[in-house]
Every structure is written in structure tokens, then in C-alpha cells.
Amino acid sequence: MTENGKKYVQIGIVTAAVYFGMKYLSPVVSPFILAFLLAGMIHPLAAKLNQKIKIKKSVLAGIIIFLFLGVMLFLLWLILSLIWSGGRSFGGQLPDFQKEFEILLEKCCCGLEESLGVDGVVIENFILEQVDILIENVEVKVLPMVMGKSFDYIKSIAGGISFLVVMIIAVLLIMKDYGRLMEKIQEQQELKGVITVCKKVVVYVKTFVKAQLIILLVISTICAVTLGLIGMKGGIVYGLITGFMDMLPFIGTGIMLIPLALFMLLSGSCFKALICFGLYAVCALTRELLEPKLIGGRIGVWPVGILFAVFAGIKLFGILGIIKGPLALVIICEICRYMWEKDTEEKQENGD
């Protein structure tokens, strides 16, 4: 078999192994892997505090984790409260929007009748009929389907809570003997390759998360300031939510800015609608400019590869594939690189 043929076989075996791990092992081991990584992040801070206030590292780790969770829950509650209040306000204004839409539709149909000679009334009635059918389908099919899956949602929430509880307990247990545990792991020569690959994967995760947070902050600031300056009610909140949505693949800022633009258009605020459309383009351009500079070649994977990994991950693993897909791709790349570098070193040592 040729050298390239061997590499293709290795890629296939590694890909199959990583897929098996992501599909069947990750639901079991992921809380403990995350707990170990989290313990490694918390340990330096806990060690410094331990020297000053003489409290056990596991206790300090628990305090740090619960403070962080408290802040995150507060932010989540704040965002959900703002969305809820905005939703109630939007619901109360629906009759006004309906009237605005009908007036705008009538003007457009009259314009078509004057310029093209078609019957504007027929077009208007057809569009209104289709809108009514759409609303009826949402009420009859979509809403019952969503309500019918409420038990699945409860199960998912319960699963998420149990995952979080197990991870926190694992962090507290790991923190008790973190130093000795790391020494034992580093002494095992058999785990040298695993440690090397894990370190590179952790570097990728840190680089990617840091880049996304910076982009989130920049886009949130641009959107919040712009929407606030044009006098949009709740513009700052919408801007912050838009920045968060930009982190989600296949969703992005368009999920917020395009509906906002259409909403402004139906309300008769053409200038604000134009600003929202322009802001959508600015946000997309900002991400395209910042992402290569913040990530660049440091993760060793082409951007199109990450996009493919996200798409394939969603198909293979569901919604969690947004995370599992790119992570699996990076693990495959790093394992293959390590194997090929090791083979090259061995050949050089043997004089081949």
C-alpha cells in the first residue's frame, strides 16, 4: 500500500472511532471531561485563594462555580424577562400592524393595477386569503405540535439539570486531588499521545470561544448603539440579543434584524427599516473581517471545514452537533497529525 493509501486508511479508522465516541460515549463521559477541564481552569485561582484564606480548594471551587452560575442565571432571567415583555407589547400592537399591513398591501396592489393593468383587488384578496390560511395552519398544526412535545422539553430540561449537577459534583471531587492526579497522568508514557492531542484541542476550544466572545461583544455594541441612536424602542436589548444570535451557525443576526426591518417597514418607518437591513450587512461584514484575524490558522482547520462540520454534526447528532461537529473535526485532524508526525520521527531515527 502506498504512503497516501495508508494515510487514507488511518483517516477512515480515526473518523469512525471519533464518530463512535461522539455518538455513544460522549453522553456518558462528557460531564466528567468537562468537569476535568473546568477544574483545570479553576485550580490556579483556587490555589491562590487557598494560600490567603486557608479554605479547602474544593470548597473554594464550589463557591466560584455557584457564583458563576448565579451570574449566568441572573443574565438568563434578565434576557427572558425582556423578551417576554417585548412579546407582550408586540402582541398588544398586532391589530395596529394588521391595519398597517392591509393599507400597505392596498397601495401596492393599486400601483400594480396602474402600471401593469392587472386587477389589484384580485391580487389583494388572494394575498389576504393566503395570510389567513397561514395563520390557520399555525393555529391548527404548529401550536398543537409544539404543545404535544412539552413532555420531551421537560425531559430535556431535566437531563440538562442532571448533567450540570453531575459535572459540579465531579469538579468538587477532582479539585481535592487535582495536583496529584495531574502528576499521575503525566507519568504515564502510554498517555503521551492522548495528552498532546487533548492540549491542542483545548487550545482550539479556548481560541474559538475567545474569538466568538469578542465578536459577540463587537456586534452587540454596534447593534445596540445603532438601534438606540435611531430611537427604536427596546433597541439596546434587541442589539444585545442580535449579538448573541450571531454566534449561532445558520441563524446569525438575520433572525433578529430582518424581522425588525420588516416590522419597521409595516409600521411605516422606512428609514428605520433601511437602517436594520444595512445593519445586517455591517454585522455580516464585521464577522467576516474579525474571524480570520482572531482565529486565523491557529486552529489548523479551514473555515469551510468548520462549516461542513457544523452541518454534518447537526445531521448526525442533532442540535448538539453545532458543538460536536467542529469538535470532532478538530480531534480527527489532531490525531492524524500526531500519528503522521510520529511516523516521520520514527523514520528519521531509523534512517529511512
C-alpha positions as a printed Julia matrix, in Angstrom:
352×3 Matrix{Float64}:
   0.0    0.0     0.0
   1.29   3.49   -0.84
   2.01   6.13    1.78
  -1.07   8.12    0.81
  -3.18   4.98    0.9
  -2.07   4.31    4.48
  -3.0    7.86    5.44
  -6.47   7.47    3.94
  -6.98   4.25    5.89
  -5.83   5.97    9.09
  -8.2    8.87    8.48
 -11.08   6.43    7.97
 -10.3    4.49   11.16
  -9.85   7.65   13.24
 -13.06   9.17   11.83
 -15.04   6.01   12.64
 -13.59   5.9    16.17
 -14.33   9.58   16.83
 -17.88   9.19   15.46
 -18.46   6.18   17.74
 -17.12   8.15   20.71
 -19.23  11.23   19.95
 -22.36   9.2    19.28
 -22.3    6.62   22.1
 -19.6    7.51   24.66
 -19.86  11.3    24.9
 -23.31  11.3    26.61
 -21.75   9.23   29.42
 -18.27  10.73   29.77
 -18.83  14.36   28.68
 -19.81  15.67   32.16
 -16.59  14.23   33.59
 -14.41  15.52   30.74
 -15.94  18.99   31.13
 -15.5   18.72   34.89
 -11.8   17.95   34.45
 -11.34  20.89   32.07
 -13.28  23.18   34.38
 -11.21  22.04   37.34
  -8.05  22.88   35.38
  -9.38  26.4    34.74
 -10.43  26.96   38.35
  -7.39  25.35   40.03
  -4.92  28.31   39.65
  -7.44  30.76   41.16
  -8.43  28.34   43.91
  -4.75  27.69   44.74
  -4.05  31.43   45.14
  -7.12  31.93   47.33
  -6.17  28.85   49.37
  -2.83  30.42   50.26
  -4.53  33.58   51.52
  -7.65  32.4    53.33
  -6.76  28.73   54.1
 -10.01  27.2    52.85
 -10.03  23.85   51.05
  -9.66  24.08   47.29
 -12.79  22.0    46.72
 -14.82  24.44   48.84
 -13.34  27.42   47.01
 -14.11  25.74   43.68
 -17.71  25.24   44.78
 -18.02  28.91   45.75
 -16.54  30.04   42.39
 -18.86  27.74   40.42
 -22.01  28.79   42.29
 -21.13  32.48   41.94
 -20.64  31.98   38.2
 -23.92  30.05   37.9
 -25.7   32.75   39.88
 -24.48  35.44   37.48
 -25.44  33.34   34.43
 -28.92  32.59   35.82
 -29.45  36.28   36.56
 -28.47  37.23   33.0
 -30.72  34.49   31.6
 -33.63  35.69   33.74
 -32.99  39.28   32.61
 -32.95  38.32   28.9
 -36.08  36.15   29.19
 -37.89  38.93   31.09
 -37.03  41.43   28.35
 -38.14  39.01   25.62
 -41.38  38.29   27.48
 -42.19  41.97   27.99
 -41.33  42.68   24.35
 -43.54  39.79   23.23
 -46.5   41.06   25.26
 -46.03  44.55   23.84
 -45.83  43.15   20.3
 -48.99  41.08   20.88
 -50.91  44.15   22.01
 -49.9   46.02   18.85
 -50.83  43.2    16.42
 -54.21  44.76   15.43
 -52.45  48.02   14.51
 -49.84  46.13   12.48
 -52.59  44.27   10.67
 -54.22  47.54    9.65
 -50.86  48.97    8.54
 -50.2   45.81    6.51
 -53.61  45.99    4.79
 -53.11  49.68    3.92
 -49.61  48.99    2.55
 -50.89  45.99    0.58
 -53.74  48.03   -0.9
 -51.32  50.76   -2.05
 -49.01  48.18   -3.64
 -51.89  46.45   -5.46
 -53.21  49.79   -6.72
 -49.73  50.6    -8.01
 -49.58  47.27   -9.84
 -53.04  47.91  -11.35
 -51.97  51.34  -12.62
 -48.6   50.26  -14.01
 -49.37  46.74  -15.33
 -53.12  46.85  -15.84
 -53.84  43.83  -13.63
 -56.79  43.65  -11.25
 -55.4   44.93   -7.94
 -58.44  43.82   -5.93
 -58.0   40.21   -7.04
 -54.31  40.24   -6.05
 -55.1   41.85   -2.7
 -57.82  39.31   -1.89
 -55.56  36.43   -2.92
 -52.7   37.6    -0.64
 -55.05  38.18    2.31
 -56.53  34.73    1.77
 -53.07  33.13    1.83
 -52.18  35.02    5.02
 -55.36  33.74    6.68
 -54.52  30.17    5.6
 -51.01  30.54    7.03
 -52.34  31.79   10.37
 -54.92  28.98   10.46
 -52.22  26.36    9.77
 -50.09  27.77   12.6
 -53.03  27.58   15.0
 -54.22  24.13   13.89
 -50.94  22.32   13.2
 -47.88  24.09   14.6
 -49.13  25.11   18.05
 -50.64  21.66   18.92
 -47.41  20.01   17.72
 -45.33  22.27   19.96
 -47.63  21.67   22.93
 -47.62  17.92   22.24
 -43.85  17.86   22.65
 -43.94  19.62   26.0
 -43.11  16.35   27.78
 -39.99  15.98   25.6
 -38.98  19.51   26.52
 -39.4   18.72   30.22
 -37.26  15.6    29.79
 -34.57  17.65   28.05
 -34.58  20.26   30.82
 -34.36  17.53   33.47
 -31.49  15.91   31.55
 -29.67  19.23   31.36
 -30.07  19.83   35.09
 -28.81  16.32   35.96
 -25.84  16.83   33.61
 -25.0   20.09   35.38
 -25.32  18.57   38.85
 -23.08  15.59   37.99
 -20.49  17.92   36.44
 -20.39  20.19   39.51
 -20.01  17.22   41.88
 -17.24  15.83   39.65
 -15.41  19.2    39.7
 -15.52  19.3    43.51
 -14.16  15.74   43.76
 -11.41  16.35   41.18
 -10.31  19.55   42.94
  -9.46  17.61   46.11
  -6.59  15.75   44.42
  -6.06  17.76   41.24
  -2.28  18.18   41.69
  -1.56  14.5    42.37
  -3.96  13.43   39.62
  -2.11  15.55   37.05
   1.24  14.12   38.18
  -0.04  10.56   37.77
  -1.37  11.3    34.29
   1.89  12.93   33.14
   3.93   9.98   34.42
   2.08   7.57   32.12
   4.07   7.37   28.89
   1.2    5.49   27.22
  -0.95   8.61   27.57
   1.61  10.95   25.98
  -0.2   11.0    22.65
  -3.59  11.48   24.3
  -2.25  14.38   26.37
  -0.68  16.03   23.29
  -3.91  15.79   21.29
  -6.02  16.98   24.24
  -3.79  20.02   24.76
  -4.17  21.05   21.12
  -7.93  20.51   21.22
  -8.16  22.64   24.39
  -6.15  25.38   22.64
  -8.64  25.23   19.74
 -11.62  25.46   22.09
 -10.09  28.39   24.0
  -9.18  30.22   20.78
 -12.61  29.64   19.24
 -14.58  30.63   22.36
 -12.44  33.74   22.93
 -12.9   34.81   19.31
 -16.68  34.27   19.45
 -16.98  36.28   22.67
 -15.03  39.19   21.18
 -17.14  39.12   18.0
 -20.31  38.9    20.14
 -19.23  41.97   22.12
 -18.37  43.98   18.99
 -21.56  43.1    17.09
 -23.76  43.59   20.18
 -22.23  47.04   20.7
 -22.69  48.02   17.04
 -26.33  46.85   17.01
 -27.25  48.28   20.43
 -25.71  51.69   19.68
 -27.2   51.9    16.17
 -30.71  50.81   17.16
 -30.58  53.09   20.21
 -29.5   56.11   18.15
 -32.35  55.75   15.64
 -34.8   55.79   18.55
 -36.1   52.25   18.28
 -37.98  51.23   21.41
 -36.0   48.49   23.17
 -33.2   48.93   20.63
 -30.41  48.29   23.11
 -31.96  44.98   24.2
 -32.56  43.94   20.58
 -28.92  44.79   19.82
 -27.6   42.61   22.65
 -29.82  39.69   21.61
 -28.7   40.12   17.98
 -25.05  39.82   19.05
 -25.82  36.58   20.85
 -27.74  35.19   17.86
 -24.74  35.93   15.65
 -22.83  33.16   17.47
 -25.29  30.52   16.24
 -24.45  28.95   12.84
 -27.14  29.11   10.11
 -29.09  31.64   12.24
 -26.94  34.72   12.74
 -28.05  38.32   13.05
 -30.67  37.89   10.33
 -33.04  36.1    12.73
 -33.4   39.42   14.6
 -32.58  42.2    12.15
 -34.64  41.06    9.14
 -37.9   40.67   11.15
 -37.15  44.03   12.8
 -36.69  45.61    9.38
 -39.97  44.14    8.1
 -41.7   45.23   11.31
 -40.44  48.8    10.82
 -41.49  48.7     7.16
 -45.04  47.63    8.04
 -45.15  50.33   10.7
 -44.35  52.97    8.07
 -40.79  53.66    9.32
 -38.93  53.15    6.04
 -35.76  54.86    7.31
 -35.5   52.56   10.34
 -36.19  49.54    8.13
 -33.36  50.59    5.81
 -31.04  51.0     8.81
 -31.89  47.47   10.0
 -31.16  46.0     6.56
 -27.89  47.95    6.42
 -27.0   46.85    9.95
 -27.47  43.23    8.89
 -24.88  43.71    6.12
 -22.49  45.51    8.51
 -22.72  42.67   11.06
 -22.02  40.03    8.4
 -19.03  42.03    7.15
 -17.75  42.55   10.7
 -17.73  38.81   11.36
 -16.0   38.11    8.04
 -13.26  40.64    8.9
 -12.75  39.73   12.58
 -12.95  35.93   12.45
  -9.85  35.34   10.28
  -7.8   37.77   12.4
  -8.9   36.32   15.76
  -8.76  32.65   14.73
  -6.69  32.6    11.55
  -4.71  29.4    11.09
  -4.29  28.81   14.83
  -6.84  26.02   14.92
  -5.38  24.35   11.82
  -8.77  23.86   10.11
 -10.12  25.81    7.14
 -13.31  27.85    7.8
 -15.21  25.85    5.15
 -14.22  22.72    7.07
 -15.79  24.11   10.23
 -18.96  24.98    8.28
 -19.11  21.44    6.87
 -18.51  20.03   10.37
 -21.41  22.05   11.8
 -23.76  20.93    9.01
 -22.68  17.27    9.27
 -22.79  17.43   13.07
 -26.41  18.6    13.07
 -27.34  15.79   10.66
 -25.54  13.13   12.73
 -26.01  14.33   16.32
 -28.98  16.7    16.25
 -28.83  20.2    17.69
 -25.76  19.31   19.79
 -23.95  18.76   16.51
 -23.32  22.52   16.44
 -20.7   21.77   19.12
 -19.91  18.11   18.46
 -19.32  18.51   14.72
 -16.46  21.06   14.8
 -15.0   19.43   17.93
 -14.97  16.01   16.21
 -13.29  17.51   13.14
 -10.55  19.11   15.23
  -9.98  15.86   17.17
  -9.7   13.88   13.91
  -7.23  16.4    12.45
  -5.08  16.49   15.59
  -4.97  12.7    16.0
  -3.96  12.25   12.34
  -1.3   14.98   12.59
   0.14  13.37   15.72
   0.25   9.92   14.08
   1.9   11.24   10.91
   4.44  13.33   12.83
   5.29  10.31   14.99
   5.75   8.13   11.89
   8.03  10.77   10.34
  10.15  10.96   13.52
  10.47   7.17   13.68
  11.58   7.02   10.03
  14.16   9.73   10.63
  15.51   7.87   13.67
  15.76   4.64   11.66
  17.48   6.49    8.81
  14.74   5.77    6.25
